Amino acid sequence: MKETVVPSKDGASSISSENVAPQGIGMAVAFDWGLAVQIVSMPLLSLLLGSSGPFSILHQPPLTTAIISFVASLPFAVLLAVFGEGVRRGWRWTRLVQVVFNALLFVAGLVSLPGLWQAVTHGNYWPLITSVILVIFSPLIAWRLSRPQTAQWFKTVSSVAARQRHSGAWPYLIAIWAIVGGILQALATIKP
């Protein structure tokens, strides 16, 4: 969509909300939904791959441990899915939280690069997935969501209009990205 500059009462110009094309919404929603997928798939993948998870300290059979960790992780996954839906619907407060969260994850990704180097030199390429997400996608999401036209869109859009804009095949395509990315990240987390 083309942006339209509209003069305001004080002589400054602003972007017309009807023609504002927000940036980074799809990436942010895929990121949040992907985290939700990662959280709920880790216990199941740990069970399938025979890995131990954080609940292995309970000294229960693997199936029981997987069920406990799945149930314990479910509320967090639901919160992340709802947050991603909030970004999709244009809830104002979600943009700032997403920008700050992804900026902090970028810093964490930079800090983790020496560990990535050690893992790769030992033949373990799974941490590369995490590094790509943190060092490339996180700052890209933060930058695109911090653009003036995106900020303007979040300030002016109604939830109904945002849902209409991000409807049709859009949520299904984002869900596919989230499922693939979430499972890959879960595998990267549980692989030695």
Residue pairs with C-beta under 8 A, 6 or more apart in sequence:
1 19
1 20
1 21
2 19
3 15
3 16
3 19
3 20
3 21
3 149
4 15
4 16
4 18
4 19
5 13
5 14
5 15
5 16
6 13
6 14
6 15
6 16
7 13
7 14
8 14
14 152
15 148
15 149
15 152
17 152
17 153
17 155
17 156
17 157
20 149
20 150
20 152
20 153
20 156
20 157
21 149
21 153
22 149
22 150
22 153
22 154
22 157
23 144
23 145
23 147
23 149
23 150
24 140
24 141
24 143
24 144
24 145
24 147
24 150
25 87
25 88
25 145
25 150
25 166
26 166
26 170
26 174
27 137
27 140
27 141
27 144
28 84
28 87
28 98
28 102
28 141
28 145
29 84
29 85
29 87
29 88
29 166
29 174
29 178
30 84
30 174
30 177
30 178
30 181
31 84
31 102
31 133
31 137
31 138
31 141
31 178
31 181
32 80
32 81
32 83
32 84
32 87
32 98
32 178
33 80
33 81
33 84
33 174
33 175
33 178
33 182
34 177
34 178
34 179
34 181
34 182
34 185
35 77
35 80
35 182
35 185
36 77
36 78
36 80
36 81
36 84
36 178
36 182
37 77
37 178
37 179
37 181
37 182
37 183
37 186
38 181
38 182
38 183
38 185
38 186
38 189
39 73
39 76
39 77
39 80
40 70
40 73
40 74
40 77
41 182
41 183
41 186
42 53
42 69
42 73
42 186
42 189
42 190
43 53
43 55
43 65
43 66
43 67
43 69
43 70
43 73
44 66
44 70
45 51
45 183
45 186
45 187
45 190
46 52
46 53
46 66
46 69
46 190
47 62
47 63
47 65
47 66
49 190
49 191
50 62
51 190
51 191
51 192
53 65
53 66
53 69
53 190
54 69
55 65
55 68
55 69
55 72
56 65
58 64
58 65
58 68
60 68
83 94
83 97
84 178
86 93
86 94
87 94
87 95
87 98
88 162
88 163
88 166
88 171
88 174
89 159
89 162
89 163
89 166
90 153
90 154
90 157
90 158
90 159
90 161
90 162
91 154
91 159
92 154
92 155
95 145
95 150
95 151
95 154
98 141
98 142
98 145
99 141
99 142
99 145
99 146
100 142
102 138
102 139
102 141
102 142
102 145
103 138
103 139
103 142
105 134
105 138
106 134
106 135
106 138
106 139
106 142
108 134
109 130
109 131
109 133
109 134
109 135
109 138
110 135
112 127
112 130
112 131
112 134
113 131
113 135
115 127
116 127
116 128
116 130
116 131
119 125
119 126
119 127
120 127
120 128
124 191
124 192
126 187
126 188
126 191
127 188
128 188
129 184
129 185
129 187
129 188
130 185
130 188
130 189
133 181
133 185
144 150
157 165
